[in-house]
Amino acid sequence: MAESIIINPSMFCNNDCIMCKDYKTGKNYNFSYDELIKKVSDLISEDEGIHDYKIVIGGGEPTIYPRIFDLIQFLRDSGFNEIAI
């Protein structure tokens, strides 16, 4: 099983799940797309075997991140084959 890298582009969420500690604490942040790309690019340059890792996009509700499709495309173009949301 591949190890995972978790990327949380945002903690914003449009749900009010009673079991979610993040929603209750109000940790609402949103990384800019450029910040995310820089962080991932830095990881790639530091570890040649990083493409063997599974990418997990998490956070609040990742599908409401404004550039989620751009992020996924960047990850695919960067050589990551296993991406989960």
C-alpha positions as CSV (number, residue, x, y, z in Angstrom):
1,M,0.0,0.0,0.0
2,A,1.3,3.4,-1.0
3,E,2.0,6.0,1.7
4,S,-0.2,9.1,1.5
5,I,0.3,12.8,1.3
6,I,-2.7,14.8,2.6
7,I,-3.4,18.1,1.0
8,N,-6.0,20.4,2.6
9,P,-6.5,23.3,0.2
10,S,-9.3,24.7,2.4
11,M,-11.2,24.1,5.6
12,F,-14.4,25.7,4.3
13,C,-17.4,23.5,4.4
14,N,-21.1,24.0,3.5
15,N,-22.2,21.2,5.9
16,D,-23.0,21.3,9.6
17,C,-21.9,17.7,10.6
18,I,-22.3,17.2,14.3
19,M,-19.3,14.9,14.5
20,C,-16.9,17.4,12.8
21,K,-14.6,19.1,15.2
22,D,-13.2,21.4,12.5
23,Y,-16.6,22.9,11.6
24,K,-17.3,23.7,15.3
25,T,-13.9,25.3,15.9
26,G,-14.3,27.7,12.9
27,K,-11.0,26.8,11.3
28,N,-11.9,28.3,8.0
29,Y,-8.9,29.0,5.8
30,N,-8.4,28.8,2.2
31,F,-4.9,28.4,0.6
32,S,-4.4,30.3,-2.6
33,Y,-3.8,28.1,-5.6
34,D,-0.3,29.5,-6.0
35,E,0.5,28.6,-2.4
36,L,-0.6,25.0,-3.0
37,I,1.4,24.7,-6.2
38,K,4.5,26.0,-4.5
39,K,4.2,23.6,-1.6
40,V,3.7,20.6,-3.9
41,S,6.5,21.7,-6.2
42,D,8.8,22.0,-3.1
43,L,7.8,18.4,-2.1
44,I,8.5,17.1,-5.5
45,S,12.0,18.7,-5.7
46,E,12.9,17.3,-2.2
47,D,11.9,13.6,-2.9
48,E,12.5,11.8,-6.2
49,G,10.2,8.9,-5.1
50,I,7.3,11.1,-4.2
51,H,5.3,10.1,-7.2
52,D,4.8,6.7,-5.5
53,Y,2.7,8.3,-2.9
54,K,-1.1,8.5,-2.9
55,I,-2.4,12.1,-2.8
56,V,-5.5,12.6,-0.6
57,I,-7.2,15.9,-1.0
58,G,-9.1,16.7,2.3
59,G,-9.9,19.6,4.4
60,G,-13.4,20.9,5.0
61,E,-15.3,20.1,1.8
62,P,-12.6,19.9,-0.9
63,T,-15.1,20.0,-3.8
64,I,-16.0,23.6,-3.0
65,Y,-12.4,24.7,-3.3
66,P,-12.5,27.2,-6.2
67,R,-9.7,25.7,-8.2
68,I,-10.1,22.0,-7.3
69,F,-10.0,20.9,-10.9
70,D,-6.9,22.9,-11.6
71,L,-5.3,21.4,-8.5
72,I,-6.1,17.8,-9.6
73,Q,-4.9,18.5,-13.1
74,F,-1.6,19.9,-11.8
75,L,-1.1,16.8,-9.6
76,R,-1.8,14.5,-12.6
77,D,0.6,16.6,-14.8
78,S,3.2,16.3,-12.1
79,G,3.1,12.5,-12.3
80,F,0.8,11.5,-9.4
81,N,-1.3,8.6,-10.5
82,E,-3.4,8.0,-7.4
83,I,-5.4,11.0,-6.2
84,A,-8.4,10.7,-3.8
85,I,-10.8,13.3,-2.6
